[in-house]
Amino acid sequence: MDKGHLDLAIGLRHELHRHPELSGGERWTKQRLIDFLKQNTALEIVDRGRWFYARYPAGEGRPSVAFRADFDGLPMEETIDLPYASRFPGVAHKCGHDGHSASLAALALEINKEGAEKNVYFVFQHAEETVEGALECAPLMDEAGISEIFAYHNVPGLPKNSIAVMEDTAACGSTGMIISLTGVPAHASQPEDGRNPCFAIGEIIQSIPELTDPAGYKGLAMCTVVGINAGQEAFGMAASEGRLLLTIRSQFDHELETLRQKIENKTRDQAARYGLEYEVSLRDRVPAAVNHGESAGKVRRAAKRLGLTLLEGDSLSRGSEDFAWFTQRTRGALFWLGAGEDRAPIHTPRYDFNDEIIPAAVDMFKALLDE
């Protein structure tokens, strides 16, 4: 990778880190990336509102390949002393999307200088953390006739510059569930006169190990309690309303639906037992991110050609990735790039993207273009 391009990319990464923005509100971030590409490349840039893409045209009749990077931050405090620390209280780049975008911008610099045999689309995507951004961007695959798309995610804990890729499911599908239960209020001294949802909530929570028993699933299936709200700070009244917030995830989309149905059935039974009304609603749904076998094979071959450590075996991510919406429309693969075994995990206070992996990310993308 060109040393001048790397220096520009690292400088851009630090700028993005100083100015993190939450999902759906990344106005400064998007404009800074557009300005960077206009200043340093001759690529065509298409602004699509909350996101944009740049395009290198190799010519009509050539295949079209896309690379994607996300650019939203997280609602977390910057707690480590960095010269490029977040300027905004309560918002920070603690997942590495600043590094993903800087890597894709660096690829744009390289392709602008060296050219390519294929039409290349550089997709800069908003709102990955709320799993809505890729859903908005994915129609570009059909509009532009993109035959394949690739993306990477940095992974602290894996050896620096190692590559992990998985055929089939690379990241779990997931959805948020909100279970609302409504009973009848009563004086705290006479709880038998009311209908308290807390007992039903407790029963549902206690049933989670049974509902997620691995014996009932082909792949991973999980349910996590993320919130419980019931009653109010009024010690003379028994609770009459409650909400249970869950995140369910699964390796396979049909088993995610199975788990959802089991939880809803349990809710219905408990509501009937305790005389409650209930409602179940879903939020932030994202399907499993499924890598296409041919695309995953290209990732493996590219890593081997570059002499990078290729980690074989089960690299399934329990987390979700809205990259899944792209691979529902075209071939593609999401791969993991090791950030170093001594690096703090993503979504934790001491995390910071490792600039030293940018060259490997760019080299991988360039090698994939040659496949």
Sequence and secondary structure as in RCSB ss.txt:
>XXXX:A:sequence
MDKGHLDLAIGLRHELHRHPELSGGERWTKQRLIDFLKQNTALEIVDRGRWFYARYPAGEGRPSVAFRADFDGLP
MEETIDLPYASRFPGVAHKCGHDGHSASLAALALEINKEGAEKNVYFVFQHAEETVEGALECAPLMDEAGISEIF
AYHNVPGLPKNSIAVMEDTAACGSTGMIISLTGVPAHASQPEDGRNPCFAIGEIIQSIPELTDPAGYKGLAMCTV
VGINAGQEAFGMAASEGRLLLTIRSQFDHELETLRQKIENKTRDQAARYGLEYEVSLRDRVPAAVNHGESAGKVR
RAAKRLGLTLLEGDSLSRGSEDFAWFTQRTRGALFWLGAGEDRAPIHTPRYDFNDEIIPAAVDMFKALLDE
>XXXX:A:secstr
  HHHHHHHHHHHHHHHHS   TT  HHHHHHHHHHHHHH   EEEE SS EEEEE   TTS EEEEEEE   BS
    S  TT  SSTT B  SSHHHHHHHHHHHHHHHHHH  SSEEEEEEE  TTTT HHHHHTTHHHHTT  EEE
EEEEEETS TT EE  SEEEE EEEEEEEEEE B EETT GGGSB THHHHHHHHHTHHHHT GGG SS EEEEE
EEEEES S TTEE  EEEEEEEEEESSHHHHHHHHHHHHHHHHHHHHHHT EEEEEEEEEE  EEE HHHHHHHH
HHHHHHT  EE S   BSS  TTHHHHTTSEEEEEEEEEETTS  TTSTT    GGGHHHHHHHHHHHHT 
